[in-house]
Amino acid sequence: MAARAYWQGQIRLALVSIPVEIYSATKSGASVSFRQIHEPSGKPIHYEKVVTGVGPVDTDEIMKGYEVEKGNYVLLDQEEIDAVKLESKKTLELTQFVDAHEIDVLYFEKPYFVVPADDLAEEAFIVLREALRRTKKVGLGQLALRGREYVVSLKPCGRGMVLETLRYAEEVRKAQSYFRDIPDDKPDADLLELAEDLIEKKAAPFEPQEFHDRYVDALRELIEKKRKAKGGKVVEASDEDGGGRGASNVVDLMSALKKSLEKPEGGAKKKTTRKSSSAKTSKAKKSA
């Protein structure tokens, strides 16, 4: 495998240990990076590590310090930090199994591919994978990665498995504090039905390749325009109405939903089997 393993160790289930390797399942997306430039000279700005009253210092003179009180630090070098003994640095012990739906989406952080480390590990790896698949369970444990210990989940994925780092409870904000002011009203039945029809009309299989970062595309276009303008300022007119969110742009919700349903969709779409409330009313009258 061309990629370098992000972590190597073993998954332990009771007395069974399975040597595995994990690889990052994601990569950084397209982005436009900028440097800070000194405009008069056109040269990039650099940053030095500086100590107040001392000036610039060499990197080999720098240690990590934990402030125990104002201005007083406990100093640690990297060897001391690396020597901290933690079994989860090399072993992921599966201590609990839960249904996948029990883990709130807010807790999931980052996915990794899990593969057997060698041919000898394959049989046990496949047994664990298929046992998780048949029981429809997700394994939980803790794993030390890059300077901290994570709660992680493990589940089947094709021929392999996927490990996902999870956030701790104290890292997730409570939704109630944000949602409590939203009224607990029942929606209008006709409006709700129109909204459901619109959702059905736009329903389609998820194809991630159909989405791309339009902001990055716009920035690259701006950079190209700026290059052709040879330094001249390039500013496009902004949308002053804020996308129609002002009080003067309030539209009738029923009318907007109906117009959305009437608007033709590009390409073949899944046909909706739902009927509008007006169609149902018409049918009821005929039967009467």
N, C-alpha and C positions, 0 to 999 in steps of 0.2 A: 504494500500500500504506500503510495507516494507521500501522503500527508504524514506529518509527525504526530504521534499520539499526545494528546493533551494530558492524559493520566494513565498510568499503568499500575495494576494492583490485582486484587481479587474480590469477587463477590462471595460472601459467606452466607449460607442458609443452613442453620443448625451446624451439623458436622461436615457439610459439603462446602468445599472452597473451589471457586471457578476462576482461573486466571483470565483477566480481560484487559482490553485497552479501550479508552474512550477518545473520541474525536469530536471536535466542535461541529455541530450540525448546521451552523449558520456562518455567514461571512458579512463583512461590512458592505453596505450598499454603496452605490455611486454617490459621490459627494464632491463639492467644490471647496477646496481648501484655500485659505488666504494667508498671506504673510503680512505682518505690519511693516510698512515702508516709510523711511524718512523722505518726505516729499521733496525738499530742496535738493537732495543728492540722488534720490532714486534708489538708495541702497537699503537692504533689509536691516531691521533692528534686531540686535542680539541681547540676550539676558545673561548676566553674570550672577553667580552665587556670592553674595556679599554679607559680611558680618559687620554690624554697626560698631564703629570705632576701630575696626581692623581692616576692612576693605575686602577685595576679592580673595577667595580661598580655593585651595585645591580640593578636588572631589575625594581624594584619599584621606582628607582630614575631617570628613563629614560622617557623623554617626546618627542613628535614630534615637530620639529622646522622647520620653513620656513625662509630661508636666505633672508632678505630684502636688505642687503648690506654686503660687505665682513666682516665676523666674527660677524655679528649682526643678531640674530634670533628672530622671534616671536614664542613663545612656546604655544602649544595647547595640552590639555590632551584628551583622547579618548571620554570622556563624552561631551566635547565641540564640537568635530567633529560630534558625533552621533546626537547632538541636532540641526544640520543644517536642516532647514525646506525646504522640497522639496516634492511637491505633488506626483511626480513620484516614490517616495519610496514605496507608497502603491497603486498607481493607474496608469494603463497604458491607456492613452486616445488615441484612434485611431483618428488621425487628418487628415489622407490622405489615399487614396487607389490608387494603381498603378498596371499596368500589371507586372507580375513576370519578364518578359524578360527585363524590363526597368532597373532593378538593376544589375549592372555589378558584375560578380562573385568575383572581387577583394574586394568588400565591405563586403561580408559575413564573419563572424568571428566564432561564435559558436552557435549550435542549442540546444533548450530546448523543452521538451514535455510540453504541456499545457493541463490541465484537469480541469473539474468543481470541485469546492471546496466541494460541497455537493449536495444532491438530488434536492434542490430547485433551484440550478443554472443550472441544466442540460438542461431545456427547452430553456432558452435564449442562452446557449452555443451552442446547436445544431442549432438553428436558425442562429446564426452568422456564424458558420462553413459552413452550407449549402449555405448561401448567398454569402460567399466568393468563394465557389466552383462553383456555378452557374454563377457568374459574372466573374470568372477567374481573380479575383483581389487579391492583397496582401495588408493587412493593415499595416500602418506605425504609429509609435508613439515614445515616449521616456520613458525610464524606468531606475530608479536608482538601481544599483546592486553593492554591495561590494565596496563602496567608489567612484563610478563614475556614471555618467548618460550616457546611451547608446541610440543611435537610434536603434529601433528594428523593425523587420517585423513579421507579423503573417499570417499564411496560413494553410489551411486544411491538415490533414494527417490521413488517415484512419478514425477512429471514433473520434479522437482528433484533436488537432492543434499543429503546431510547431512554436515556436518563435525563431527567429535568431537575435543575436546581430550583428549590422553593424558597420563598421568603419566610422569615420567622413572623410569628403573630404580631410582635411589636413593630414590625416594619410595614404592616398593612393598616391604613387608616380605616376607621369605622365609617361605613357608608351612611349610617343614620344621621350623622352630624351634617351631611351634605343634602340628604334627601328629605329631612323632616319637614321642611317648609313647603314641599310639593303637596297640594291638596289631594285627599283620598277620594276623588270624585269618580263616578261612573261615567264613561264616555257615552255620547249620543250614539244610539244603535245604528242609525243610517250612516253617520260619519265613520264609525268603526268598520262597517261593512265595506264602504268605499275604500278605506285604507287597506283592508285585507285584500280586496280585489286588486289594488295597485301593487301590493307585495307579490301576489300570485302572478301578476302580469310580468313583473321584473325578475321572477325566480329563474335561476339558471345554475348549472354546476359551477363550483368554484374553480377558476382557472387563474392561478397566481401570476402567470406570465402576462396576463392582460393588463396588469397594473404596473405603473412605473412612477418614479419620482418626478412629477411635473415641475416642482420648484427647482430642482437641479437642472432640468432642461432649460427653464427660463433664465437661470443664472448664466448658463453657458452661452445662450443666445445673446444675452446682454454683454457678456465679455467679448463675443465676436463683433458685436456692433461697436463696442468701445474701441476695439483694436482697429477696425476700419475707419473710425472717426478720428484716429490718431490723437487721442488724448482729449477730444472734445467731450463735454458732458452729455450723457444720454439719460434722459428721464422721461418715462412714459406717464401719461395722465392717469391719475389714480381714480378709483371708483368712489366718487363722493357720496353716493347714496348708501354706502355700507351694505350693498347686496340686498337692498329692500327691507332692512330690518327696522327702519324708523317707524314712528307712530303714524306718519302720513301715508305709509305704504302698506297698512294693514289690508289684507284681502279676505274675501269671504272664503272660509275653509272648505265648505261644501262645493263651491264653484271651482276652486283650485284643484280639488281632488277629482272632480268630474272631468276637467280639462286634461289632467294628467292621464286619466284612463283613455281619453279620446286620442291622445297624441300617439302617432304610429311609432313603433319600436324598430330600430335597425336590426336586420338579420332575423333568423328564425328564432322564435321564443316559445317557451312552453305555453300551451293554451290553457287558459283558466277555465275551470269547471264550475266556478261560482257564478251565480246570477245576481244582477243588481236588484236592489229593493223595488225599483219601478217595474222590472220584469216580473217579479214575484207578485206584485200588486195586480198587474194586468192579468196574470194567469188566474189569480183568485177570483177576479171579477167575471172572467169567462166561465169558470166552473160554477159560479153562483147563478 
